[in-house]
Amino acid sequence: MHHGIWRELLVSISRNSKETHDNGDRKWYFPSAVSEETHIEWTVRQILVHLGLFTGLPRFTVEITDFYARMNITLTKDEITDFLSKRPDGVAFNARGKRCVFLEFTRLMDSISSSEEGDWAESKEREKNERYAMHRYFIHHISKSVGRAWECTQINFTVRARGSIKAAQFSERLQFLGVQDAKVRDTIRAATVSKTLTLSDVMLKLFHVSVLRSPEWALSSLPTELSNFQTSRYQLFKKFTGPFMGLVN
């Protein structure tokens, strides 16, 4: 479900990102946007290769080790491998402007509410930004060290399961990625909300069928957050007495 919504959004951004340089070339390139049926999640290593910064694993093992050592952090070989293997949901490049943007999409449950750390979107986006902060900093650091600094930032698209979305923020982020037509941005936002609602409805219908056939299996097979949020609608509740003991009406 998550990937289906994201693929359509990413393809829409790629198709409608028509901002150009003076010579007529489009500013933004979206390698992750393949089609509405599939997309490619580039690893950090692939991003570095695309930017012409990856010079082989042995050297980069040293580069990453030194990068973290400056912060008094020691990484194991497995942690270095994991660092290079991380995959943001998407990536966009503006080669002439030396901009690299990590793209993340999140479909939040409506049960997630505001807190002292921020509203429902801000708290999740903070978590997403922190996940790739060191990777973005490293790309800027290593590119600057070879005399061609890339600015590496992150854009998050966050929508709730029932279609709640921060319209102005969503539009601003689309515009930054080259979608200049305001009507097109509104169309993309509306399509994203519609897709989210449609797929959420499909999931709930399947859940309802499962509840009628096998309530215990239905709840145990879904994420706890989703099942806890939806069970009251069907007047079903998890009963915990030590191990999982099933359901009671």
ABEGO torsion letter per residue (X at the ends): XAAAAAAAAAAAAAAABABBBAAGBBABBBAABABAABBBBBBAAAAAAAAGABAEAAAAAAAAAAAAAAAGBBBBAAAAAAAAABBBABBBBBAAAGBBBBBBBBBBBAABBBBAAEBAAAAAAAAAAAAAAAAAAAAAAAAAAAGBBBBBBBBBBBBBAAGBBBAAAAAAAAAAAGBABAAAAAAAAAAAAAAAAAAAAAAAAAAAAAAAABAAAAAAABBAAAAAAAAAAAGBBBBBBEBBAEBBX
